[in-house]
Amino acid sequence: MIKHISMKPTGWFHVAWSGEIPPGGVKPMKYFGHELVAFRTLEGELAILDAYCPHMGAHLGYGGKVKGKCIQCPYHGWQFGTQGENTFIPYEDGHTIRKKIRTWHHVEQHEMVLLWHDPAGGPPREGWLPHLFDHDEVPADIKDFYPAYANGNIVYKPGEKIHPQITVENTADTAHFHFTHGAPLPPKMLSFDGSGPVWKSSMGFQSPKTKEVAITTYARNPGIGMSFFIFNHHGAEHGSREALGFNRRLVLAATPVDDFTTDLRVTYFFPRDPDSPEVMPQHVREVAAETERLFEEDAVIWRHQQFVQRPIFQQQDIKAYTALRRRCAQFYELEGAPVGPMAIAEQG
């Protein structure tokens, strides 16, 4: 098991919503201790580069402008393409330099910009990123859900002193749903599989009256930085308010900024109401308005929580927790990485 858990795990991490970077848009970022810049060309191609211009060190994210397929430095007008190549130097009669700015692997999925981080600099690994809607148990089409970012169905909490693994461990914790979120009964762990890079589990929430499972949640955790959740309300009529309220999907993401802080994001997808497929109706907006409150029920604990390296597990959760922590260990590949906030409790 891990003695010290760094803030530099390997895997995919959520660094922006696609809607934050429209064509011609520029966005400065800082993740894993690196200053970055994201820009989108006028044709819609997204690029993420190291932020500093190799000429005089200006940060391309502050004042930089998109020029066609390139980003232009705000200091002296040097331009760089989506692969980090220098394409133009003013007043140099076509001369450019060979040195490239480092580019970062990324994908756009579910309205989110996902960044690949490997401390050793390796490329993305096959099978490390599942899909929220191509799901074995509950397949769906994202077109049947309201857009998340445009409707404000998001939560953004930058600069939190919370390690990503604390958020991931929710998928093995059944009891907290009763005490933290007010579930009438703690759910049952129905299944879990920590054998690969993507953790898979499901929980069943029982009806207080019948004691039968009324809602099943399915979790997929790619690496350390994200948790994908599907809520499936059994027996709810398709298109009913009950189904629209419970059959949501969400992504909980925690991305390290540096050795001590993390940006937290939650993205909620609600199924479209057949009576109002284009505009989110009021009763769905009322459910969506609860998203930040639900997040804060967890976050108020995470912000003050110490990581316990060898916890006294509840009997019902010991197998899942042990499997989850064993699986998480594979993502901390950088030896000698700075210790993050999770190691504070062990160090005393």
MARLOTI-964090 format. One record per residue: z, y, x of N, C-alpha, C in turn; residue in three letters. Coordinates in steps of 0.001 Angstrom, whole numbers. Each point is the difference from the previous one (the first is absolute). Example, Ala and Ser with C-alpha at 12.3 -4.5 7.8 and 13.67 -1.06 7.14 Angstrom:
      nc3      nc2      nc1     cac3     cac2     cac1      cc3      cc2      cc1  res
     7800    -5690    13190        0     1190     -890        0     1200      900  ala
     -720     1050     -350       60     1190      820      730     1090     -770  ser
This chain:
      nc3      nc2      nc1     cac3     cac2     cac1      cc3      cc2      cc1  res
        0    -1200      834        0     1200     -834        0     1260      876  met
     -295     1124     -603     -145     1248      737     1355      594      345  ile
      182      396     1249     1232      678      384      -88     1491     -309  lys
    -1103      600      407     -204     1426     -266    -1357      169     -662  his
      -29      702    -1090    -1233      146     -760     -590     1380      259  ile
    -1159       16      598     -601     1274      390     -689      658    -1193  ser
     -447     1212      242     -779      733     -997    -1488      -56      337  met
     -403    -1007      757    -1405     -140      374     -514    -1412     -298  lys
      119     -448    -1254     -528    -1323     -345    -1528        8      -96  pro
     -557    -1196       87    -1437     -177     -154     -341     -198    -1471  thr
    -1119      573     -456     -420     -238    -1371     -728     1187     -610  gly
     -179      -79    -1322     -644     1060     -775     1051      921     -611  trp
     -299     1305      -30      950      985     -498     -739     1076     -801  phe
      662      481    -1042     -554     1026     -882      279     1372      600  his
    -1065      780      287      185     1300      647     -471     1178     -841  val
     -710     -254    -1107     -462     1094     -875     -595     -615    -1252  ala
     -154      829    -1023     -818     -380    -1145    -1405      542      232  trp
    -1001     -765     -402    -1391      415      213     -267     1377     -594  ser
      608      284    -1153     -216     1279     -654      515     1188      770  gly
      866     -224      988      492     1100      831    -1052      485      996  glu
    -1032     -822      226    -1000      354     1015    -1378      -66     -652  ile
     -385     1024     -745    -1321       15     -645    -1094      231     1037  pro
    -1280     -133     -366    -1079      337      938      183     1410      563  pro
      -45       90     1318      240     1276      662     1463      272      280  gly
      876     -935     -383     1437      205      179      502     -449     1360  gly
     1065      663      463      651     -311     1274     1500     -120     -262  val
      634    -1029      563     1427     -201     -234      686     -394     1310  lys
      972      815      478      775     -416     1173     1023    -1061     -390  pro
      273     -914      913      956    -1076     -239      798     -262     1275  met
     1160     -626     -191      750     -525     1138      599    -1332     -409  lys
     -399    -1068      708      547    -1327     -270      161     -770     1304  tyr
     1071     -773       68      322     -806     1178       83      852     1261  phe
      439     1250     -175      142      911     1124    -1287      627      468  gly
    -1123     -252     -700    -1303      537      392     -424     1126     -941  his
     -449     1101      574     -611     1060     -785    -1433     -414     -323  glu
     -362       20    -1291    -1298     -464     -459     -662     1063     -872  leu
    -1293     -169     -201     -728      835     -947     -939     -896     -792  val
      -14      188    -1301     -956     -686     -874     -967     1043     -543  ala
    -1281     -358      -51     -976      894     -621    -1051     -838     -712  phe
     -599      600    -1022    -1047     -671     -753    -1282      837       93  arg
    -1074     -673      386    -1268      707      123     -495      440    -1372  thr
     -992      854      -12     -551      467    -1264     -667    -1128     -761  leu
     -379    -1080      712     -582    -1180     -653     1067     -957     -504  glu
     1284      262      340     1086     -817     -522      606     -984      963  gly
     -482      -64     1250      553     -945      975     1329      535      546  glu
      996     -871       49     1325      386      491      168     -452     1443  leu
      636      837      792      324     -340     1389     1436      413      286  ala
      669     -780      852     1342      353      477      -31      -71     1522  ile
      338     1117      631      -67      126     1455     1341      463      554  leu
      199     -223     1311     1062      736      677     -276     1486     -191  asp
     1069      782      -78     -153     1362     -510     -473     1030     1015  ala
      187     -258     1299     -179     1087      955    -1406       36      595  tyr
     -573     1181       22    -1302      216      618      134     -195     1514  cys
     -872     -795      626      120     -236     1444     -368     1211      853  pro
     -534     1038     -627     -383     1199      749     1231      778      449  his
      739      566     -967     1167      803      321     1242     -413     -788  met
      -89    -1148     -693     1194     -540     -641      334      550    -1368  gly
     -921      686     -647      282      493    -1347      123    -1166     -974  ala
      852      161     -993      174    -1023    -1047    -1102      195    -1031  his
     -848    -1010     -151    -1143      115     -897      403       69    -1470  leu
     1234     -412     -310      441      -16    -1389      436     1348     -528  gly
      197      971      879      464     1318     -413    -1100     1024      301  tyr
     -793      277    -1020    -1095      942      158    -1337     -646      274  gly
      -11    -1322      264    -1262     -688      208     -829      -16    -1278  gly
    -1317        7      148     -905       48    -1149    -1042    -1111      105  lys
     -395     -533    -1149    -1061     -996      -34    -1342      713       52  val
     -821     -437      935    -1358      509      141     -938    -1198      -93  lys
     -582     -203    -1174     -883    -1144     -196      745    -1308      138  gly
     -316     -757     1056      637    -1288      242     1071       85     1087  lys
      436     1206      328      924      196     1119     1172      891     -397  cys
     1034      -19      851     1088      957     -125     -113      983     1160  ile
      184     1264     -310     -140     1059      997     1368      517      407  gln
      218       78     1296     1263      504      534      155     1483     -352  cys
     1196      401     -463      190     1398     -381       96      961     1189  pro
      126     -555     1211      255      850     1168    -1297      492      643  tyr
     -898     -935      335    -1242      379      688    -1246     -601     -639  his
      153     -643    -1177    -1168     -447     -745     -616    -1311      430  gly
      652     -735      906     -532    -1312      366       26     -899    -1241  trp
    -1020     -872     -116      -93     -881    -1157       59    -1470      416  gln
      632     -804     -897      174    -1423      266     -351     -792    -1253  phe
     -695    -1124      195     -435     -822    -1110     1054     -985     -449  gly
     -350     -818     -970      957     -930     -610      429    -1107      947  thr
     -739     -229     1082      388     -984     1011      670      669     1201  gln
      370     1261     -159      687      715     1064     -911      571     1070  gly
    -1320     -141     -174     -940      454     1024     -220     1505      -72  glu
     -138      605     1150     -302     1428       64    -1477      202     -317  asn
     -281      790    -1021    -1382      183     -450     -549     1384      290  thr
      883      968      277     -490     1379      155     1030      833      740  phe
     -495      780      977      817      992      696     -758     1319      -64  ile
      551     1018     -629     -717     1281     -106     -378      558     1375  pro
    -1153      596       56     -472      704     1189     -265     -921     1193  tyr
     -132    -1310     -250     -232     -916     1114    -1398     -615      -16  glu
     -878      506     -857    -1403     -430       -7     -138    -1514     -138  asp
      774     -576     -958     -122    -1419     -274      866     -890      861  gly
      710      547      963      876     -821      840     1234     -441     -786  his
      375    -1259      153     1236     -531     -592      734     -812     1053  thr
     1252     -343     -293      772     -832      926       10    -1445     -500  ile
      200     -929      906       21    -1413     -361     1338     -448     -581  arg
     1054      680      365     1334     -412     -437      103       67    -1522  lys
      503    -1089     -591      203      -63    -1446     1464      198     -355  lys
      221      531    -1191     1348       36     -564      276    -1365     -632  ile
     1202     -485      153      345    -1308     -563     -117        2    -1520  arg
     -626    -1031     -538      -95     -178    -1448      971    -1088     -431  thr
      402       55    -1280      958     -956     -562     -667     -797    -1117  trp
      204    -1325       26     -530     -846    -1060      675      345    -1329  his
     -793       62    -1045      552      311    -1313     -902     -581    -1081  his
      548     -134    -1186     -782     -367    -1184      507      857    -1153  val
     -824      118    -1031      422      651    -1239        1    -1055    -1094  glu
     1149     -164     -622      176    -1023    -1018     1006      501    -1029  gln
     -318     -165    -1282      924      399    -1072      374     1482       83  his
     -974      855      321      198     1450      112      835      389     1214  glu
      269     -947      891      878      259     1130     -766     -117     1313  met
      413      799      983     -497     -119     1358     1009     -836      776  val
     -452    -1141      507      863     -935      718     -406      -27     1463  leu
      989      174      873     -224       77     1442      478    -1290      655  leu
     -801     -527      924      416    -1167      770      742      458     1246  trp
     1204     -561      223      769      334     1202      310    -1267      772  his
     -400      -23     1251      336    -1071      931      447      671     1285  asp
     1271     -142      397      468      673     1218     -823     -353     1229  pro
     -612    -1197       -9     -819     -417     1133    -1440      486     -109  ala
     -345      646    -1118    -1333      557     -162    -1037     -967     -523  gly
      418    -1153     -503     -941     -983     -496     -589      368    -1349  gly
    -1109     -654     -373     -670      293    -1276      734     -642    -1168  pro
     -349      380    -1237      611     -634    -1183     -209    -1508       20  pro
     1000     -703     -531      -34    -1457        8     -358     -532    -1380  arg
     -795    -1017       14     -502     -576    -1241     1141     -571     -837  glu
      -38      292    -1301      982     -554     -914     1308      752      -86  gly
       74     1166      629     1258      751       11       80     1041    -1110  trp
    -1025      133     -831       24     1011    -1053     -468     -615    -1314  leu
      920     -255     -938     -394     -540    -1300     -581     1101     -887  pro
     -341     -359    -1205     -583      944     -957      875       19    -1242  his
      296     1187     -482      903      135    -1143     -609     -538    -1284  leu
    -1309       26     -109     -634     -387    -1260     -711    -1351       83  phe
     -423     -425     1187     -518    -1359      163     1183     -925      245  asp
      688     -338    -1073     1269     -719       91     -155    -1363     -662  his
      528    -1042      644     -191    -1363     -504      586     -190    -1394  asp
     1268      390     -186      672     -264    -1267     -409      957    -1115  glu
     -180     1285      340     -289     1009    -1027    -1152      872      480  val
    -1230     -487      -36    -1131      813      445     -258     1165     -951  pro
     -542     1074      523     -300     1182     -814    -1049      831      707  ala
     -541      957     -716     -994      924      534      631     1383       41  asp
      -73      654     1145      610     1320      140     -592      995    -1000  ile
    -1222     -254     -472     -611      900     -981      746      -18    -1335  lys
      804    -1019     -238      761      -92    -1243     1349      715       85  asp
      228      725     1105     1247      724      200     -308     1478      221  phe
      921      853     -446     -182     1428      235       87      305     1498  tyr
     -805      945      489      142      416     1396     1415      470      270  pro
      531     -397     1130     1396      318      314      165     1419      525  ala
     -748      344     1031      202     1289      653     -349     1160     -921  tyr
    -1127      -98     -693     -446     1097     -860      959      257    -1145  ala
      705    -1038     -445      950      152    -1106     1429      272      461  asn
      182      126     1306     1332      285      518      950    -1181      -70  gly
     -546    -1226      -78      851    -1190      -75      367     -478     1400  asn
      600      899      743      349     -269     1395     1379      572      290  ile
      595     -520     1051     1238      554      549     -223      168     1495  val
      354     1149      536     -159      259     1432     1292      582      540  tyr
      606     -703      966     1249      431      618     -173      -52     1515  lys
     -400     1121      603     -227       -2     1449     1294      139      798  pro
      -37     -498     1232     1084      234      947     1331     -627     -358  gly
      -22    -1165     -628     1244     -677     -365      498     -855     1174  glu
     1300      -41      201      576     -834     1060      269    -1402     -558  lys
    -1099     -668     -324       43    -1330     -614     -999     -875      742  ile
      451    -1166      459     -920     -903      674     -848     -740    -1032  his
    -1299     -228      277     -854     -688     -977      533    -1356     -452  pro
      680     -729      872      427    -1341     -403     1036       31    -1118  gln
      772     1067      -85      968      106    -1091     -716      -15    -1344  ile
    -1143      670      -76     -732       33    -1262     -633    -1353     -302  thr
     -494     -686     1011     -632    -1300     -184     1001    -1038     -512  val
     1256      113      400      979    -1022     -348      334      -25    -1491  glu
     -437     1003     -742      174      -34    -1455     -648    -1235     -630  asn
    -1057     -512      640     -723    -1117     -597      763    -1311       82  thr
     1089      -33      758      830    -1205       66     1354      204     -667  ala
      215     1162     -586     1311      367     -542      -58       -4    -1527  asp
      569    -1009     -614      -17      -77    -1460     1141      786     -640  thr
     1179      -30      608     1189      548     -656      -59     1510     -188  ala
     -670      702      896       60     1461      -74     -698      546    -1248  his
     -904     -774     -601     -685      490    -1192      984      245    -1154  phe
     1065     -753      -34     1019      191    -1042      879     1206      318  his
      494       69     1226      976     1045      332     -651     1337      356  phe
    -1176      -26      600     -656     1233      419     -918      560    -1076  thr
     -727     -884     -674    -1011      448     -961      375     -260    -1458  his
     1145     -621     -238      455     -176    -1372     -666    -1106     -777  gly
     -627     -974      674     -565    -1141     -713     1131     -750     -722  ala
     -211     -425    -1253     1075     -676     -745      528    -1237      727  pro
     -906     -738      634      370    -1184      768     -729       43     1344  leu
      629     -492     1062     -739      -80     1263    -1166     -967     -146  pro
    -1132      319      569    -1137     -915     -113      215    -1270      831  pro
     -810     -989     -288       18    -1237      773    -1138       30     1020  lys
      293     -465     1216    -1068     -163      974     -785    -1244     -387  met
    -1253      177     -380     -817    -1115     -467     -749     -685     1136  leu
     -432      782      987     -740     -575     1122       -9      980     1153  ser
     -151     -529     1215     -217      855     1165     -681     -810     1087  phe
     -796      708      808     -731     -627     1085      -91      999     1144  asp
      693     -277     1084       -9      881     1161     -696     -622     1192  gly
     -908     -907     -250     -620     -752     1086    -1096      771      728  ser
     -545     1041     -607    -1098      742      623      323     1464      167  gly
     -980      803      374      238     1433      187      258      746    -1302  pro
     -407     -591    -1146      232      627    -1300     1074     -782     -741  val
     1142      641     -240     1078     -605     -783     -422      -53    -1469  trp
      253    -1143     -650     -325     -168    -1412     1247     -485     -725  lys
      324      661    -1102     1158     -438     -785     -169      423    -1451  ser
      800     -605     -861        7      385    -1409     1417     -101     -537  ser
      333      884     -922     1308       20     -655     -197       -7    -1506  met
      911     -643     -711      -48      -35    -1447     1163      745     -614  gly
     -298      997     -843     1035      770     -698      188     -612    -1388  phe
     1226     -399     -313      276     -710    -1243      303      949    -1153  gln
     -359     -430    -1184      398      700    -1217     1487     -246     -245  ser
      788     1054     -243     1420     -196     -275      247     -875    -1234  pro
     -943        3     -932      180     -766    -1240     -383    -1466      181  lys
    -1179     -245      522     -504    -1377       62      275     -673     1334  thr
      320      782     1022      176     -485     1376    -1297     -557      589  lys
    -1106      204     -706    -1297     -395      523     -561     1131      877  glu
     -845     -363      957     -615     1011      854     -971      843     -829  val
      288     1300      -80     -830      915     -788     -957      792      878  ala
      406      287     1220     -829      758      942       14     -714     1346  ile
    -1157     -188      571     -102     -557     1346     -566     1061      921  thr
      648      174     1148     -533      903     1018     -519     -831     1168  thr
    -1158      415      506     -616     -662     1144      -31      992     1157  tyr
      477     -432     1149       30      870     1177     -915     -556     1083  ala
     -678      907      672     -777     -309     1194      361     1051     1040  arg
      522     -447     1135      385      935     1052     -881     -211     1222  asn
     -951      893      253     -760      -91     1240      783      630     1149  pro
      429     -782      950      749      536     1130     1351      547     -409  gly
      363     1122      608     1293      643     -241     -139     1232     -879  ile
    -1153      648       19      -94     1346     -551     -315      137    -1462  gly
     -392    -1107     -690     -393      148    -1394      458    -1189     -830  met
      254      290    -1285      295    -1032     -989     -864      260    -1219  ser
     -776    -1011     -407     -821       72    -1205      740     -727    -1118  phe
      128      648    -1152      715     -606    -1123     -874       -8    -1248  phe
       44    -1113     -722     -643     -126    -1304     1065     -371    -1015  ile
       36      730    -1117      928     -303    -1099     -812     -586    -1148  phe
      364    -1192     -418     -731     -677    -1070      957     -309    -1152  asn
     -194      698    -1129      851     -172    -1176     -582    -1107     -876  his
      716    -1100     -107     -504    -1149     -739       20      264    -1503  his
    -1085     -358     -664      -27       81    -1457     -305     1360     -549  gly
      -99     1025      864     -317     1338     -506    -1462       50     -406  ala
     -254      550    -1162    -1363       98     -507     -813      935      883  glu
    -1219     -425      347     -850      818      854     -207     1386     -617  his
      264     1027      800     -178     1366     -472     1199      567     -727  gly
     1023     -830     -250     1183      499     -693      796      915      916  ser
      877      809     -589      818      892      810      927     -790      928  arg
      428    -1157     -483      861     -835      817     -740     -454     1259  glu
    -1235     -461     -187     -801     -444     1137     -329     1156      930  ala
     -339     1151     -574     -359     1153      817     1181      476      833  leu
     1188     -156     -536     1178      444      732      424     -946     1102  gly
     -167    -1312     -231      528     -973      953    -1053     -579      941  phe
    -1240      -89     -408    -1004     -660      832     -588      946     1038  asn
      866      654      693     -415      942     1035     -163     -733     1328  arg
     -613      678      937     -102     -487     1367      364     1158      925  arg
      614     -331     1114      402     1075      902      -17     -475     1443  leu
      -97      980      891       95     -225     1432     1127      871      526  val
      995     -639      618     1086      701      674     -304      -41     1491  leu
      -82     1174      609     -403       79     1408      998      807      806  ala
      245     -470     1228      889      693      933     -676       -9     1364  ala
     -311     1193      515     -768      118     1237      795      799     1024  thr
      338     -595     1151      759      736     1014     -744     1215      530  pro
      699     1116       45     -539     1227      580      292       28     1496  val
     1239     -337      341      442      -41     1393     1067    -1072      108  asp
      883       88      990     1000    -1043      191     1169       82     -977  asp
       25     1022     -859     1155      164     -872     -343      289    -1459  phe
    -1215      430     -282     -314      393    -1373    -1237     -729     -527  thr
      -55      -67    -1328    -1041     -734     -710     -487      833    -1177  thr
    -1298      -51     -264     -551      576    -1230      -69    -1104    -1054  asp
      574      265    -1172        1     -972    -1086     -965      460    -1091  leu
     -790     -946     -504     -939      286    -1084       32    -1141    -1002  arg
     -112      346    -1279     -164    -1000    -1051    -1215      406     -830  val
     -871     -953     -277    -1204      238     -787       36     -905    -1214  thr
      -10      589    -1201      116     -747    -1256    -1339      -27     -731  tyr
     -351    -1187     -481    -1192     -167     -824      417     -510    -1376  phe
     -381      744    -1045      310     -377    -1380    -1286     -393     -712  phe
       23    -1091     -795    -1215     -419     -705     -450     1047    -1003  pro
    -1310      120     -154     -567      984     -916      303     -384    -1455  arg
      319      994     -794      180     -179    -1438    -1387      -56     -644  asp
     -321    -1070     -736    -1328      -90     -626     -324     1184     -904  pro
     1031      638     -574     -232     1150     -869     -213     1294      778  asp
      325      -13     1288     -183     1200      822     -290     -431     1436  ser
    -1156     -616      224     -268     -591     1311     -202     1011     1127  pro
     -423     1220     -315     -290      976     1057     1188      903      305  glu
      734      377    -1033     1132      916      165     1300     -758     -260  val
      913       59      944     1268     -694     -151      787      592    -1169  met
      296     -791    -1022      702      535    -1174     1472      274      287  pro
      624      703     -919     1363      451      213      969    -1155      210  gln
     -139    -1088     -762      984    -1073      134      -94     -692     1363  his
    -1187       -9      609     -120     -542     1357      545     1014     1006  val
     -245     1288     -246      536     1028      891     1528      -21       15  arg
      592     -326    -1129     1464      -74      -55      520    -1135      881  glu
     -711    -1123       -3      374    -1093      891     -214      407     1459  val
    -1140      643      275     -313      419     1359     1007     1018      527  ala
      541      814     -894      967     1023      413     1283     -607      551  ala
      235    -1288     -283     1210     -669      478     -152     -548     1415  glu
    -1196       94      569     -245     -682     1268      881      521     1138  thr
      152     1303       91      822      528     1092     1470     -342     -197  glu
      469       20    -1246     1395     -380     -253      244    -1447      426  arg
     -924     -892     -324      150    -1398      387        3     -148     1523  leu
     -861      761      659      -13      -32     1458     1337      468      572  phe
      523     1079     -557     1240      565      527     1190     -941     -190  glu
      -46     -876     -979     1081     -973     -161      132     -863     1249  glu
    -1120     -334      620       31     -727     1264      252      928     1175  asp
     -701     1127       22        1      866     1174     1384      564      308  ala
      797      284    -1031     1328      554      251      870    -1002      760  val
     -294    -1281     -154      707    -1031      763     -615     -134     1384  ile
    -1335      -80       81     -666     -175     1291      373     1104      989  trp
      145     1237     -498      239     1134      905     1347     -104      723  arg
      917     -748     -561     1337      -87      585      365    -1429      394  his
     -986     -863       40      238    -1415      237      -39     -332     1485  gln
      933     -837      432      -50     -557     1338     -630    -1380      -64  gln
     -804     -303      995     -598    -1321       69     1020     -984      568  phe
      195    -1085     -704      927    -1043      445     -832    -1149      556  val
      165     -243     1299     -831    -1004      660      275    -1408     -533  gln
     1252     -310     -256      362    -1322     -533      814      193    -1282  arg
     -669      274    -1100      713      271    -1254      637    -1251     -583  pro
      969      222     -884      583    -1093     -780     -837      -91    -1271  ile
     -965     -897       -7     -931      -77    -1107      640     -572    -1254  phe
     -514      439    -1150      318     -674    -1250     -667    -1376       18  gln
      626     -957     -624     -538    -1346       18    -1412      -60     -583  gln
     -229      770    -1085    -1297      -99     -672    -1137      641      789  gln
      338      872      954    -1041      710      736     -153     -447     1447  asp
      869     -889      474       30     -303     1428    -1313     -589      497  ile
     -619     -890     -765    -1236     -631      468    -1138     1015      102  lys
     -145      841    -1037    -1084      976       15      224     1058     1079  ala
     1236      498      116      292     1013     1012     -245     -541     1399  tyr
      458    -1223      256     -180     -596     1327    -1480     -155      324  thr
     -778     -467     -978    -1440     -151      210     -673     1354      227  ala
      430     1025     -741     -598     1324      141      280      587     1378  leu
     1236     -111      456      333      577     1304     -680     -756     1140  arg
     -107    -1286     -138     -705     -777     1020    -1457      418       57  arg
     -590      206    -1162    -1394      420      -60     -179     1409      554  arg
      942      920     -268     -109     1381      474       16       83     1531  cys
      668     -956      642      157       59     1451    -1332        7      737  ala
    -1045     -593     -596    -1282     -130      692     -713     1338      201  gln
      417     1035     -736     -716     1274       68      548      943     1061  phe
     1120     -367      626      577      842     1043     -424     -569     1344  tyr
    -1186      382      436     -606     -599     1179      207      805     1272  glu
      397     1242     -134      106      879     1165     1360     -164      659  leu
       30     -597     1175     1261     -187      710      489     1336      545  glu
     1298      214      -97      585     1223      513     -273     1217     -847  gly
     -446     -206    -1256     -267     1137     -881     1295      724     -320  ala
      -52     1320     -199     1211      741     -348      653     -561    -1259  pro
     1300       -1       10      754     -536    -1136        4      989    -1139  val
     -313     -466    -1195       -4      854    -1177     1347       -6     -705  gly
       88      651    -1152     1279      155     -705      611    -1311     -463  pro
     -801    -1090     -113      558    -1253     -484      946     -634     1008  met
      -98      375     1279      831     -622     1012     1359      679      149  ala
      217     1085     -709     1238      764      176     1230     -827     -318  ile
      -44     -754    -1078     1175     -768     -405      356    -1047     1033  ala
    -1009     -670      571      284    -1032      972      549      582     1287  glu
     -499     1190      373      488      612     1233     1414      540     -163  gln
      361      314    -1230     1326      551     -242       85     1425      480  gly
